[in-house]
Amino acid sequence: MAKISFLHFFTILIFSFLISRISARNIPYNSSITALNDLTYNQTRRVCDTSRFAKLGLDMNDFAYCDKSLPYAVRVKDLIDRMTLSEKARQIGDTAFGVARIGLPKYEWWSEALHGVSNVGQYYSLASFFDKVVPGATSFPTVITTAASFNESLWKAIGQAVSTEARAMFNLGHAGLTFWSPNINVVRDPRWGRVLETPGEDPFVVGKYASNYVRGLQDVEGTENAKDLNSRPLKVAACCKHYAAYDVDNWLGVDRYHFDSRVTEQDMMETFLKPFEMCVKEGDVTSVMCSYNRINGIPACADPKLLKGKIRGDWDLHGYIVSDCDSIEVMLHGHKWLGDEPEDAVAQGLKAGLDLDCGNYYTNYAGNAVVQGKVKESEIDESLTNLYFVLMRLGFFDGSPKFEKLGKEQICSKENIELATQAAREGIVLLKNEDQVLPLNSKKVKTIAVVGPHANASNAMIGNYAGIPCKITTPIHGFSLYSKVDYKAGCGEILCKNESLIFPAMKAAKKADATVLIVGLDLSVEAESLDRVDLLLPGYQTQLINQVAQVSKGPVILVIMSAGGIDISFAKNNPKIKSIIWAGYPGEEGGRAIADVVFGSYNPGGKLPLTWHENSYVDMLPMTSMPLRPIDNLGYPGRTYKFYNGSTVYPFGYGLSYTNFTYNLLSARQKIQVKLNKFQHCRDLNYTAGTHVSPCPAVSIDDLKCGDDLNFDFSIEVENIGKKDGSDVLMVYWIPPEDIAEAPLKQLIGFKKVFVKIGEKKKVDFVLNACKNLGIVNYRAYNLLAAGGHNFVIGNGKLSFPVQVSFHR
């Protein structure tokens, strides 16, 4: 997220080294690094406390902002009006310094909770930290792994667990209340280094993940549907980032601090903005973070159309907008935007609607910008209003009695650790299972060779933005619960720079009843500020797999730990490798989850949240080419499953099970007839040559009354005809009418996860809406509902049915 100083980088390096040394089984992280204790800052638990004011020599009754009988708007205005200009400027950086003379304490805005409460950022803002009092927090699987579950209730449950631990840490003086998570950028290119942080390549899935996780973090039970959203209580405050069109970190010398994303309005509306719109409208998120990059020449954090116009205007954000850390400095020195001086850049940010600067430019230069006449003081007041409304809703001023009893027993609880384990199980994807080799039978497999650079993975399983986990169950420990393990590393590290350790792995495979190869990537290959240049396994990993598989006495199971897809065509086509599993980065209990799947204690039901491309894909187009649709004159293919029709290793949505399911369409609406009034006009669409065009090809969705009359509902019966209980994800794809030149090949518009026992049938109902789910964004950036035959496909084509849309007067 932030640019990293050498000191910060060195500290992280030392910390990572210490964690990596703890590789024994089921290791508790009770001996945390405490040398930084003196640097930590304890947040004030409640501002408006009479004893606290008395210690400052103040009478709380003199300050209207502490009068709970008054509306938030009155209280916030009273607070802001008491400050001088210089004092105001010192409250709009990520460290808000407070104003002691009016009883306002310091507040640290920056905390992270991407997949658990994290101490990332503590070296800057000190808001969240671990020590002897709180040695760690539950580290759930990375987001790309959890996304593969396609389970909305799981996503929300994880958010609830994380926010409970966050509140407990706040009560213990170890965390703030504002968490800059989740990351909801769409994975446009498989080389992107931050794939592990995101929910994948589909904007609809990304938006659904965002709204559910945010609801889990923020919602206070019983107040979810409050009429006044500006006063709705918050458990913690979430932040959807990085807005927008950001997915190039550091690729062959092109980095995010200088990159200009040249994006069409069509792609912005259809792909890059869609998850953020869903996060704000459906998730009611309290913050959005703008990104480092420029978008069509304008820095994202200085674009009033994107910030004030879209986020706060069209989407009606109830909260604040924050910059990615040091974005204003990047505007000056990276983009060299308009030859600005610091005061110019600060003024542009404030005018654009940027409320909070993660950095020190607002703090140091906002006052001067007002004095120089470059920005109004009232624009600083507006930013402070947005910020203090959020803190009011969090109970920072008045306290939150509902959460004040949360403490150490809620952190790393058995329930949360089990939820982390279940999330890892649900995110695991079975890619290959020839001859139904899996699940293994523990009564027959007495010895198992567990080999590969991830066989004893610990910190690699928790990815980045991870904090310190409660404990870690490594793969070799997980497998030892089922069979006698013979562990061989096979490689000295993930980069697998030589073949010296391959032969011992081969010897182990020759003797064992079964062999599990655990390979893949880690943060040395794919990470923030580190994009990939190919889609291959590093170094000698491929040789390790092939040679071990060749000599193995028993069945060979290949387990991949990675975020982005890898071209493992060689393994897919190798008859010696019977089964392949993708485990993502499965969190602190990943070793247990992998073993549970391999030995059948859990039946895998995950689906890939992104396309696994062949390595040749990276030679077809540069990572910096932003369009999603093919560029025919350059020979560039399309991006994501929606616009790419070439060969793949595994497609988006792919995933097997140990059982089999059948689908039966019980009922479906198959016609939608829309009567147009005199104010609703037909629109043209681009069709391929020779296509018969309807008299009224399309209508703007903005012109339609999108009520229940445009709903189309259908019911599907799912039957488990296999020999094992299991979960299935019903994925509903929409295929637009034929020959519309700008339409996607197909598009996911709905999904539901359902558990079905052996021989059982379950009815699954869907209610979708033509306006919300069938829109085609044309090159003019109009969102249109097209006439014609719309087709709907369930999963990999097991079931399909048409819906005819027509317009008449």
TAUR-V221642 format. One line per field, one symbol per residue. psi: psi as a letter, one per 40 degrees, with the letter a starting at -180 (. if undefined). Layout:
BEGIN
psi->???
END
This chain:
BEGIN
psi->diihidddddddddddddddegeihfhigdgihededeeihhihdhdghddddddefihdeehdeeheeiidddddddddeeiidddddeefidhheigdeeehiihhdhiifdfihiehededeedhiiaddgeiihhiiidddddedfhddddddddddddddddddddefeiaehhgiihfhhgdheehefddeieaehddddddddddddddddhhheedfidgdeehihdihihhihhifhfhdghfehieeehhhhhiddddddddddddddddddefieihhiidiihfehhdeehdddcdddddcdefhgaihiiihfddddddddefhefiiddddddddddeehdhhgaeddddeddddddeeeiidddddddddddddddddeeddeigddeeehadeehfidddddddddddddehhhdigiefdiiihdddgdihhhiieedficddeeaifeahidihhidddddeedihhhhhddididegeiededdddddddddidihhhhaaiaeedhihegiieifiiibeddddddddddehdaihhhhhhiciihgfddddehedhdihhheaheadfdddddddddeedhhieiiheihhiidedeediidehdidiigdeeehiiiiddeheaiidhiheihiieaiiiihhdihhehhhhhiaeehiiiiihiihehhhidgdiihddeihgadeeihiihhhhhheaehiiiihhhhihhiiiehdeiidihheiihhhhhiheiihhhhhhihdddeehhhieefihihiiahhihhhbfedhiiihhhiii.
END
